[in-house]
Each structure stands twice: as structure tokens, then as C-alpha cells.
Amino acid sequence: MAADATEPRPTRARARAAATIYDVAKLAGVNPSTVSRALTQPGRVNAGTEARIREAAAQLKYRTNPMARALPTGRTKTLGLLIADITNPVIFGIVRGAEQAAGEFGYTLVFAESQESGEREARSAERILPAVDALVLGTTRLPDEQIRELAEVKPVVVLNREIQGVSTVTPNLEPGIDQALAHLEMLGHTSLVFLAGPAESWMSRRRWDALRTGAEARGMTIASIGPVEPTIDGGRGALARVIASRATAIIAYNDIMAIGLLRAAGEHGVLVPGVFSILGFDDIFGSDFTSPALTTVRSPLAAAGRYAVRKALELAGAVEADDAAAVEAATLETELVIRGSTGPARAV
């Protein structure tokens, strides 16, 4: 039989409305303001009351809304992290350290990748800046002036680069580089080459300056090859120039380039460390998986990520500066990790 035209058509069940702070307050028998304090500022209310409120919130499946909370407080409890290349293993330690610090203070960390493009990074910054309390630039490709402009809008902390007028977190390069040069000197190396990173990389220039100064002080000669793409292929493609330099020790801008050079040497029958020794920078995950394992100057990546987030939260007024943070900042030093890719210099 045909359905009556006036008969109501079946409709989908209406989605259950999300619980509100007032629902939680009613179930827990407290004021909404007490619920807000218990859920956003642990320890501010009686322990028994807080437990009752959290139980009520769990029962109702209540979730706090950071955007709504931002209206009265001015804070979203969210931090932004911009990185140049998510496939670069250097990023892993930075992200892990940053996430640990953000979680410790009840913040959510969101990140965006620029794929080594300053233009893409600028667009990403513009998109996320209104939604975060502060911004950490992990491996930025932005010009200094553009970073200063961002810092005028929200607190900004820059990793591995120094910019006047902007808060920065950079490891102390001198200890690791001094150890590396002393190690090579002990092995009899007097002729060195630095495989430089991207031309726009502040850290590549900083490492070159420290290596050149240290090498000259020890009576060693050092030349720079590059800029070289900071990838496996970049290191691989530098083999011919490295051989032509007749240097006995090669120091690459990063471990990835060093690994690329090491692979190319093996493919062409060039013994490492027999013909020349190779050192990298950063001590990324996997740098000891090569054959021979890579000697490298370790950077405190996770500690730098943690401290950058802590510093960003201080600038945003979310946490107070303390002695523990100052101690952590003082420990951001590099150190040499000796493995099998360095050995005695060949006779030249």
C-alpha cells in the first residue's frame, strides 16, 4: 500500500548534543567556575572536589574547547612549530623534545612543514599564528626581517640561528668542534675539507667559521666545498671534488651529507677511513648504522626542542622563568662521538 503523503518520513537520529561545563557542574554539584578551575588549573580546588568533577566530566564525555577558553583568557594552550623538512632525521629529536615540554605544561603542539621553501613557510606562519600562543621556528628558511615581523605579532623562538631582537636557542658549537679537531690532529690529519650546507643556512656558516678558526689555531689547512644540498644525494655528488682536494679528512655540514659521501666512496672502491676520514654533525638516528659507523659531532636536539618550547611559554606569559630552565639552557653543548669513519691520515 502506498504511504500516506502526510505521514512523516523517517529521519536520522539527531546527534546527541555535546556536554557543556554547566552539565558537568550540575552532575558534580558545584559551580561552573569550579569546574573550569579544576579542569584547566589542576590543584586549584580541593582534591576530592576535583576528583568528583573529573569523574562527572568523564561520565558525560565532556571535552574542553581551547578556542572557547581563549576568549576570556587570551590563550589557546596551543603552540606552533614550523620545520623545513619533516623527512630530515634532525627534526625527530627537536619535535620529540618540543612535544615533551608542551605536554608538561598542558599545551598542544601543532606543526607545519615548509619543504625547504621560505615562501611556503611564510604562508604557514600566517595561517597558524592567530590560533597559537607562541611560535617556534625549528629549521627556518625565512629572512631575518620577516621573522622579526612575526615576533611583533606573537612570541617567537628560533632554533639553530641567531637573529638580533628575537629569542633564539642555539647549541654551543665550540666544545664539539674543538674535540673533533683534536681527534683529527691526534690521527695525523693536517689537510681538511668542509662540505658546506645551503648558502642561506646560518648554521652552516657558523660551523664553517668555528672549524676554520679552530683548524688555523692548530696549524691545519681547511677548505670549503659547496654549497652542497643537505641530502644523501648532495653528499654523494661531492665525491669527485673531495677526491680532487686531496684532503685526508672531510667534515660534512650534517650527518645525511656525510652518509651520502660514505656510500659514494664505497660504491667507487674508495676506502674510508683509509683514503680519507669522514665526520658529520648532529648524531642523527641511524648514523651508527653505516659501515663504517659515522664519527659525528652530536647536537642536543631533544634538549634544544624542550628549551625552545619552555622559552616560548615564558615569552607568552604562560610559565615563569626558573633556575631549572637556566640550567637546561647551559647544557646545550655539542660533543664528539667517535666511531669507525675516522682513522689515521694517509701519507701524502
Secondary structure, DSSP 8 states (H G I E B T S, - for coil): ----TTS-------------HHHHHHHHTS-HHHHHHHHHSTTSS-HHHHHHHHHHHHHHT----HHHHHHHHS--SEEEEEES-TTSHHHHHHHHHHHHHHHHTT-EEEEEE-TT-HHHHHHHHHHHGGG-SEEEESS--S-HHHHHHHHHHS-EEEES---TTSEEE--BHHHHHHHHHHHHHHTT--EEEEE---TT-HHHHHHHHHHHHHHHHTT-EEEEE----SSHHHHHHTHHHHHHHT-SEEEESSHHHHHHHHHHHHHTT--TTTT-EEEEEE--TTTTSSSS--EEEE--HHHHHHHHHHHHHHHTTSS---HHHHHHHHT-B-EEE--TT-------
